[in-house]
Amino acid sequence: MTVITETPRLIIRQFTLDDAPAVLHFNTPEQVSLYTGDAGMCTTLTDAENIIANIWLVEYQQYGFGRWAVVFKETNTVIGFCGFKNETRINAIDIGYRLHPDYWGIGLATEANLACIAYAKEHMSLDLVYADVVDANSGSINVATKLGMTFHSQFQRDEFTFNRYVMLLNGN
């Protein structure tokens, strides 16, 4: 298992297939995928294994990054994901996260993604990152702004209105 970075409360690392039960657990609560557009995509252990094997592990090989496991140090439990995705829908790099609701509202999403941004500035050649957030998702809008992202535009996809945020990581 490859550790990417750490914070006072979190370890950010690559996923392994052993994380499938945790992936299922943090994706199961309905409110987790309310605004993600992929509700119902992870309802079995096999679904979780397929996400790890066919998306995240492939992205690590293909791009050198992908969504990373967020491990809560106090319990050594995988509580969600954070990090970057080569988002083909926008032909750009997206930063995102997903945490089990038991860990909402205590700053962990911001902490995890600030650590990802610091890591990217030091070790990755990313210039711009985007975050697409459903306009009704005030929690994620707050995270995007706490990360230092700025509002870029608004657009409609399916039944959702999205706010797009952007951040310059490297460059002038």
C-alpha positions in Angstrom: 0.0 0.0 0.0 1.4 3.4 -1.0 0.9 6.3 1.4 0.5 9.6 -0.4 0.6 12.0 2.5 -0.6 12.4 6.1 -2.3 15.1 8.2 -2.7 15.2 11.9 -5.9 13.1 11.7 -5.6 11.3 8.4 -3.5 9.1 6.2 -4.1 9.5 2.5 -3.0 6.4 0.6 -3.8 4.3 -2.5 -6.7 1.9 -2.3 -6.2 -1.8 -2.3 -8.7 -4.6 -3.0 -8.7 -5.2 0.8 -10.5 -1.9 1.2 -13.7 -3.1 -0.6 -15.7 -3.5 2.6 -14.9 0.0 3.6 -15.7 1.4 0.1 -19.1 -0.3 0.4 -19.6 1.1 3.9 -18.9 4.7 3.0 -20.9 4.6 -0.2 -24.0 2.9 1.4 -25.7 5.8 3.1 -28.1 7.4 0.7 -27.0 11.0 1.5 -23.4 10.2 0.4 -24.3 9.9 -3.2 -27.3 12.3 -3.2 -25.4 14.9 -5.4 -22.8 12.7 -7.1 -24.7 11.3 -10.1 -23.7 7.8 -9.3 -26.3 6.8 -6.7 -26.9 3.1 -6.6 -23.6 2.2 -8.2 -22.0 0.7 -5.1 -24.5 -1.5 -3.3 -22.6 -4.8 -3.0 -19.1 -5.9 -2.1 -18.6 -6.9 -5.7 -19.5 -3.3 -6.8 -16.9 -2.0 -4.4 -14.2 -4.4 -5.6 -15.0 -3.5 -9.2 -14.6 0.3 -8.5 -11.3 -0.3 -6.9 -10.0 -2.7 -9.5 -11.4 -1.2 -12.7 -11.3 2.5 -11.9 -8.9 3.5 -9.1 -6.1 0.9 -9.6 -6.3 1.5 -13.3 -6.1 5.3 -12.9 -3.0 4.9 -10.6 -1.3 3.0 -13.4 -2.5 5.2 -16.2 -2.1 8.7 -14.7 -0.1 8.2 -11.6 -3.0 9.3 -9.4 -6.7 8.8 -8.8 -9.0 8.9 -5.9 -7.1 7.9 -2.7 -8.3 6.3 0.5 -8.9 8.5 3.5 -7.9 6.7 6.7 -8.9 8.1 10.0 -5.8 7.6 12.2 -7.6 7.3 15.5 -9.3 4.0 14.4 -7.2 3.1 11.3 -10.4 3.0 9.4 -11.0 3.9 5.7 -13.7 6.5 5.9 -13.9 7.7 2.3 -11.8 9.0 -0.6 -10.2 12.2 -1.7 -7.9 13.4 -4.4 -7.7 13.8 -8.1 -9.4 12.3 -11.1 -8.7 12.7 -14.8 -12.3 13.7 -15.6 -12.9 12.8 -19.3 -16.3 14.7 -19.3 -14.5 18.0 -18.9 -11.0 17.0 -20.2 -9.4 18.3 -17.1 -8.4 17.2 -13.5 -11.1 17.2 -10.9 -10.5 17.2 -7.1 -13.2 15.5 -5.1 -14.0 13.6 -2.0 -16.5 11.3 -0.4 -16.7 10.5 3.3 -19.0 8.4 5.4 -21.6 10.8 7.1 -20.2 9.8 10.6 -17.2 12.0 9.6 -19.0 15.0 8.2 -18.9 18.4 9.7 -15.6 18.2 11.5 -13.3 19.5 8.8 -12.0 16.2 7.5 -12.9 16.8 3.8 -11.1 20.1 3.9 -8.1 18.6 5.7 -7.8 15.7 3.3 -8.1 17.8 0.1 -5.7 20.6 1.4 -3.2 17.8 1.9 -3.9 16.5 -1.6 -3.3 20.1 -3.0 -0.1 20.4 -1.1 1.1 17.0 -2.4 0.1 18.0 -5.9 2.1 21.2 -5.8 5.1 19.4 -4.6 5.0 16.1 -6.5 2.6 16.4 -9.5 2.7 18.5 -12.7 -0.9 19.7 -12.5 -1.6 23.3 -13.4 -5.4 23.6 -12.9 -7.9 21.6 -10.9 -11.6 21.9 -11.0 -14.4 20.9 -8.7 -18.0 20.5 -9.9 -20.4 20.9 -7.0 -24.2 20.7 -7.2 -25.5 24.1 -6.2 -27.7 22.6 -3.5 -24.7 21.0 -1.8 -23.7 23.8 0.6 -21.3 21.5 2.5 -19.2 20.8 -0.6 -19.4 24.4 -1.8 -17.9 25.4 1.6 -15.1 22.8 1.2 -14.3 24.2 -2.3 -14.0 27.7 -1.0 -12.0 26.6 2.0 -9.5 25.0 -0.4 -9.1 28.4 -2.0 -11.0 27.5 -5.2 -12.8 30.3 -7.0 -16.2 30.2 -8.8 -15.7 29.6 -12.5 -19.1 28.9 -14.1 -22.5 27.2 -13.7 -24.0 24.5 -15.9 -26.8 22.0 -16.0 -26.2 18.2 -16.2 -29.1 15.8 -15.9 -31.3 17.0 -13.1 -28.6 19.0 -11.3 -27.3 22.6 -11.6 -23.5 22.5 -10.9 -21.2 25.3 -9.8 -17.7 24.8 -11.3 -14.8 25.9 -9.1 -11.2 26.2 -10.3 -7.7 26.5 -8.7 -4.3 27.2 -10.2 -1.8 24.9 -8.6 1.4 25.5 -10.5 2.2 28.4 -12.8 2.5 32.1 -12.9 
